Amino acid sequence: MTAVFSTESFSSIVHFVTAANSSSFTQAAEQLGISKSAIGKSIQRLEHNLGIALFNRTTRKICLTTEGEAYLASCQSALETLQMAEMALRSKLTEPSGTVRIDLPAAFGRSVMMPILMNMTKRYPYLKLTITFNDRIIDPLDVGFDLAIRFGPLKDTTELIARKLNDQHLIICASPDYISTYGTPETLVDLAHHRCILAWRGGAPLSWLVRDEHGKDIRHKPAPFHQISDGDAMIDACIAGAGLIQFPEALLRPYIQSGKLVPLLAALNPAPTELNVIWPRARNLLPGVRFIIDELITLAAQNAFE
């Protein structure tokens, strides 16, 4: 059975959000220009339709229930979406604005993506970003972002859309101090005798992608000497001489140019891996989200991520 969302239902939501933010039916009524009784009845109808109590009421004050707090967050997000859509329609919005939630890989996000995103907000002061750093694999059933940046091809999914930005080259590096202490590995077999720093994800170390002696890219998991869950910390550990790491060259290039890191085992470098921008398929893209996607694709064509 299809639910019908009426004008009365929308009004009740506005009344609820106003009352919740002011913690008072009286103040909400004054803000909206209606009677306190009308506010109370409207919210009672909403509670009846939802089958839950949104407020705990006493003779002196009101406060949200646990369910009311969760519902308020959803309502405020929905109202913000509607407000942005209305602004776009009324003004034929050309300047990006509103809040965009972006999830980035930790080290690559901080070093490469953050300067690019901050430049966008500098050019467009009404564009607001909520940025999280996360190296986990995207779960289509638990999408909490408008956009995400991830390495590797996206598996077939009906929930997510991906646009390739560019190819990233994975390389293995160590510090000069490490090399002077432990020597230089020459082959894949040599890695077994070296201290490798592996990313720790989901309770296990992640493997490296390397090219074998037959020219085929394979997954290889060196015996981990250190296991670290944060990309920036892995790079810091490598610079400090703690071991070898494998990362995108674009991320390590500044440290290579400054002499803090040295590329090793070039013959093991695999074919480039994709860098993708990802967003939920079912979501109608707000102007700010669409702008960032288009801007990232344009910058990728200009080799901004290499």
Steps between C-alpha positions, in 0.01 A plus 500: 500500500640839400514764774357842419699798626256790546545873545375451855779249564762746377355776720514268801869433432574873483308548826693215663843629391420854615375378839800271544751773421331749733416241772164672534159474335437863596817631334439281196148641466636855519764429235247343264219747566245240612348405834666279760198272481542457124866405551409246765226337294717489190781320684253262663374402154858445389571280801179305438594441134854392595386289793765647733532780753731774377497709818502439873255759634469652846302801616818709486694384196533260210801292396561257220476126548778281361280429198425870472871587485557252218194623311610863543836428336326339201247783469766772514702325228189467283402865551851615411479297179166659415631848577799449270276368223273801537796738488625332184162527330429858605835650421620257230790450732839518330721532807550175695366511855365280777663219697671209324615195698822354360684187615871482413783248536702620799849577371409573137202706613701720733800553272350509150125556522473750787689785324280449193177501701605800709572692181142430390360639825725804469357572156143426607450617862147356530622147427531314831676165543465224758815291450580162650815293456453129458690225322230235531339336200174670404193311618208585266253416778657747742551814298551808716644742246414704191835424336793270572848459352634147478780303332430199280217414261149505640328163509167480320231648723155645458551736795813690396629690198872548435687728263867433440720802568836359399747213539718489808841331498583291808866501606705354784718734703737506796703769669875547443551417868319167459700412189832577672399276792326207327614518138306522175258222398547395139224243442158398626663219696723752677196659663480203734822624660393861540278696734175575319238743631150382405165673531275352768135482392211301641713299739760389243794645303439596137703341223709685244435496125824405321613374161648151502786366286252415223372858476170417671354714778444294813400558860799449729490524878851541643547391858399822679756644737275793586124524445350851510142608437573860394667592171671813630647305789628235258682765299644657815623159614663439162674838504624419851669186365255244638450306176369487142159622383298485179299813415388702195793689352303827501486482878867413552650727233566798733696275738694348211586843362620616844714188542302364796392189306658290226301292245592132496422189297373682189463166320227407750289808431157378381281642228336829607198481729193716453415804709122544505247748627194312628148609593167330585300415188154567641578847633395809302817703474487848650683777313796494741549126457473518122745791494766310697464191278537709184790695649687184601455351152630824343800509735574134427521584129757764597707237690429663836518168686826373356 
